[in-house]
Amino acid sequence: MSKSIIWKPEERKLSDLKEWEENPRIISEEKFQNLVKQIRDKGFTTPILINTDNTIIAGHQRRNALIELGRLNDSVLVMVPSRKLTKKEFEELALGDNLNIGTFDIDQLQANFSLDVLLDVGFEEWEVGSLETDVFQIDNENSVDGDTIETEEQTNVSFTASQSKDHTSEDNVEGESIQRMPFEILLEVGFRKDFMDLLRSIKDENSFETTQEALFHLAEFYKANS
C-alpha cells in the first residue's frame, strides 16, 4: 500500500520546472491572453502543482503565461508531494485537476491514457472511447454505406437518421410503444474537438448532468429545425 501524500508549498525557479510531455490540455489563444492579463494585473496567485522531479502536474498554462511576461528566471510558488507520485497517481491528479475547467485534445487522451484511467477521473466513456464507438462515427473516407459524399457540399457536422424498416425497432415501455431508429453523426476530419467543445457548452448552458444529454438535446434541435 502506498504511503499517504502530504503536499507542502515551496519556491522553485520557473526555468527548472519541466512540462509533462503527455499533457492533453489545450487552450485557445484568447483564453491564454486573458490568463496573461490576469497574472499581469492581479499577480500570480495559484501555485503550480509539481512532482518531486519538477514535472508539472497542473499549471502548464500558468507557467507559459509567466514566460510570456518575461518571468522565466523568477522563483514561483509550487506545491510538492512528500514522495514521488506513481504514474497512475500523476495521471489521475493531472486529468482530474483540469476536467471541469480544461479543454482536451481527445486524440491525445486516447493515445496516451487507458480508458480505465479516464473513466476514473470523471470522463464519460462515449467522450473518450474508440473512434469506432456506436455513439457517433467519424467520416474519414467521405462515404456513408458505400455512397460517396461530395466534400464541397459537406458541412462540418451532419446528422442522419435511417428511415429504413430494416434499421428501426419498436420497444414497449410501461405499456407505451416507442419507435427507435439509429442516429448517425458525421464529422469532418479535424472537427472532433470543436464538436466536443460545442457539446460541453450545451451541457453547461442547460445544466445537463452528462455530455450525452447535450448530444440528445442537439439532435432534438436538429430534428425540429431540419
C-alpha positions as CSV (number, residue, x, y, z in Angstrom):
1,M,0.0,0.0,0.0
2,S,1.4,3.4,-1.0
3,K,2.2,5.9,1.7
4,S,-0.1,8.8,2.0
5,I,0.8,12.0,0.3
6,I,1.4,15.3,2.1
7,W,1.7,18.5,0.0
8,K,3.8,21.4,1.0
9,P,4.4,24.8,-0.5
10,E,7.9,25.6,-1.8
11,E,9.5,28.1,-4.1
12,R,11.2,26.8,-7.3
13,K,12.8,28.7,-10.2
14,L,10.3,28.7,-13.1
15,S,13.0,27.7,-15.6
16,D,13.6,24.5,-13.5
17,L,10.0,23.3,-14.0
18,K,9.5,20.6,-16.7
19,E,6.5,20.3,-18.9
20,W,4.6,17.0,-18.8
21,E,5.1,15.7,-22.4
22,E,1.8,13.8,-22.4
23,N,-0.2,16.8,-21.2
24,P,-3.5,16.7,-23.2
25,R,-4.8,20.1,-22.0
26,I,-5.2,22.7,-24.7
27,I,-6.2,26.4,-24.5
28,S,-7.3,28.9,-27.1
29,E,-5.2,31.9,-27.8
30,E,-8.0,34.2,-26.5
31,K,-8.1,32.4,-23.1
32,F,-4.4,32.3,-22.9
33,Q,-4.1,36.0,-23.4
34,N,-6.8,36.5,-20.7
35,L,-4.7,34.4,-18.4
36,V,-1.6,36.5,-19.2
37,K,-3.6,39.7,-18.5
38,Q,-5.0,38.3,-15.2
39,I,-1.5,37.4,-13.9
40,R,-0.1,40.8,-15.1
41,D,-2.9,42.8,-13.4
42,K,-3.5,40.8,-10.3
43,G,-0.4,38.8,-9.7
44,F,0.4,35.1,-9.6
45,T,-2.0,33.7,-7.0
46,T,-2.3,29.9,-7.7
47,P,0.6,27.6,-7.0
48,I,1.8,25.2,-9.7
49,L,1.4,21.6,-8.8
50,I,4.6,19.6,-9.5
51,N,6.0,16.1,-8.9
52,T,9.3,15.7,-6.9
53,D,11.3,15.7,-10.2
54,N,9.8,19.2,-11.0
55,T,7.5,17.8,-13.7
56,I,4.3,19.9,-13.8
57,I,1.1,18.1,-12.9
58,A,-1.2,21.1,-13.1
59,G,-0.2,24.7,-14.1
60,H,1.3,24.4,-17.6
61,Q,-0.6,27.4,-18.9
62,R,0.2,29.5,-15.8
63,R,3.9,28.6,-16.5
64,N,3.6,29.6,-20.1
65,A,1.8,32.9,-19.1
66,L,4.6,33.8,-16.8
67,I,7.2,33.1,-19.5
68,E,5.2,35.3,-21.8
69,L,5.5,38.0,-19.2
70,G,9.3,37.6,-19.1
71,R,9.5,35.9,-15.8
72,L,11.3,32.7,-16.8
73,N,14.1,33.3,-14.2
74,D,11.7,34.2,-11.4
75,S,11.0,31.9,-8.4
76,V,7.4,30.9,-8.1
77,L,5.2,29.2,-5.6
78,V,4.7,25.4,-6.2
79,M,3.1,22.5,-4.3
80,V,5.3,19.5,-3.9
81,P,4.3,16.0,-2.7
82,S,6.1,14.3,0.2
83,R,7.0,11.4,-2.1
84,K,7.2,10.8,-5.9
85,L,3.9,10.0,-7.4
86,T,3.2,6.8,-9.2
87,K,2.3,7.1,-12.9
88,K,-1.3,6.4,-12.1
89,E,-1.4,8.9,-9.3
90,F,0.2,11.5,-11.5
91,E,-2.3,11.0,-14.4
92,E,-5.3,11.0,-12.1
93,L,-4.3,14.2,-10.5
94,A,-3.4,15.9,-13.8
95,L,-6.5,14.9,-15.6
96,G,-8.8,15.4,-12.7
97,D,-7.5,18.8,-11.9
98,N,-8.4,20.0,-15.4
99,L,-11.5,18.0,-16.0
100,N,-14.1,20.7,-15.2
101,I,-12.1,23.7,-16.4
102,G,-10.0,22.4,-19.3
103,T,-10.3,21.7,-22.9
104,F,-8.6,18.5,-24.0
105,D,-7.1,17.1,-27.2
106,I,-9.3,13.9,-27.4
107,D,-6.8,12.2,-29.8
108,Q,-4.0,12.8,-27.3
109,L,-6.1,11.4,-24.5
110,Q,-6.8,8.2,-26.5
111,A,-3.2,7.8,-27.5
112,N,-1.7,8.2,-24.0
113,F,-4.2,7.1,-21.4
114,S,-6.1,3.9,-20.7
115,L,-9.9,4.1,-20.8
116,D,-10.0,2.9,-17.1
117,V,-7.9,5.9,-16.0
118,L,-10.0,8.4,-18.0
119,L,-13.2,7.0,-16.5
120,D,-11.8,7.0,-13.0
121,V,-11.1,10.8,-13.2
122,G,-14.6,11.6,-14.5
123,F,-14.7,11.4,-18.3
124,E,-17.6,9.7,-19.9
125,E,-16.9,6.6,-21.9
126,W,-18.5,7.9,-25.1
127,E,-16.3,11.0,-24.9
128,V,-13.0,9.2,-24.9
129,G,-13.8,5.8,-26.3
130,S,-12.7,4.4,-29.6
131,L,-13.4,6.3,-32.7
132,E,-15.4,3.3,-33.8
133,T,-18.0,3.6,-31.0
134,D,-21.6,3.3,-31.7
135,V,-22.4,6.7,-30.3
136,F,-21.0,8.6,-33.3
137,Q,-18.8,7.9,-36.3
138,I,-16.0,10.0,-37.8
139,D,-16.3,10.5,-41.6
140,N,-12.7,9.8,-42.6
141,E,-13.5,8.3,-46.0
142,N,-16.2,10.8,-47.2
143,S,-18.6,7.9,-47.7
144,V,-21.7,6.6,-46.0
145,D,-22.8,3.0,-46.6
146,G,-20.6,2.9,-49.7
147,D,-22.0,6.1,-51.2
148,T,-19.6,8.9,-51.9
149,I,-20.3,12.3,-50.3
150,E,-19.4,15.4,-52.2
151,T,-17.0,17.1,-49.8
152,E,-17.6,20.6,-51.4
153,E,-21.2,20.3,-50.2
154,Q,-20.4,18.7,-46.9
155,T,-20.8,20.8,-43.7
156,N,-18.7,20.4,-40.7
157,V,-21.3,18.3,-38.9
158,S,-24.2,16.4,-40.5
159,F,-26.9,14.3,-38.8
160,T,-28.7,11.4,-40.5
161,A,-31.4,9.1,-39.2
162,S,-32.2,6.0,-41.1
163,Q,-35.9,5.6,-42.1
164,S,-35.4,2.0,-43.3
165,K,-37.6,-0.6,-41.7
166,D,-34.6,-2.8,-41.5
167,H,-32.9,-0.3,-39.1
168,T,-35.9,0.8,-36.9
169,S,-37.1,-1.0,-33.8
170,E,-40.1,-0.8,-31.6
171,D,-40.0,-1.2,-27.8
172,N,-42.8,-1.3,-25.3
173,V,-42.0,0.7,-22.2
174,E,-44.7,0.7,-19.4
175,G,-47.4,0.0,-21.9
176,E,-46.3,2.7,-24.4
177,S,-45.0,1.8,-27.8
178,I,-41.8,3.7,-28.6
179,Q,-40.2,3.6,-32.0
180,R,-36.4,3.9,-32.2
181,M,-34.1,4.4,-35.1
182,P,-30.3,4.7,-35.5
183,F,-28.9,8.2,-35.4
184,E,-25.6,8.9,-37.0
185,I,-23.3,12.0,-36.8
186,L,-20.7,12.6,-39.5
187,L,-17.8,14.9,-38.6
188,E,-15.3,16.4,-41.0
189,V,-11.7,15.3,-40.2
190,G,-10.3,17.6,-37.6
191,F,-13.6,18.9,-36.4
192,R,-13.9,16.4,-33.5
193,K,-12.5,18.8,-30.8
194,D,-14.8,21.7,-31.9
195,F,-17.8,19.4,-31.7
196,M,-16.9,18.1,-28.3
197,D,-16.4,21.8,-27.1
198,L,-19.9,22.5,-28.5
199,L,-21.4,19.7,-26.6
200,R,-19.8,20.7,-23.3
201,S,-21.1,24.3,-23.9
202,I,-24.6,23.0,-24.4
203,K,-24.2,20.8,-21.3
204,D,-23.1,23.8,-19.2
205,E,-25.8,26.2,-20.5
206,N,-28.6,23.7,-19.9
207,S,-27.2,22.3,-16.6
208,F,-27.2,18.7,-18.0
209,E,-25.5,16.1,-15.9
210,T,-23.9,14.3,-18.8
211,T,-22.5,15.2,-22.2
212,Q,-24.7,12.6,-23.7
213,E,-27.8,14.6,-22.7
214,A,-26.3,17.5,-24.6
215,L,-26.0,15.3,-27.6
216,F,-29.7,14.3,-27.4
217,H,-30.6,18.0,-27.0
218,L,-28.6,18.9,-30.1
219,A,-30.3,16.0,-32.0
220,E,-33.7,17.3,-31.0
221,F,-32.8,20.8,-32.1
222,Y,-31.7,19.5,-35.5
223,K,-34.9,17.5,-35.8
224,A,-37.0,20.5,-35.0
225,N,-35.2,22.8,-37.4
226,S,-34.5,20.5,-40.3
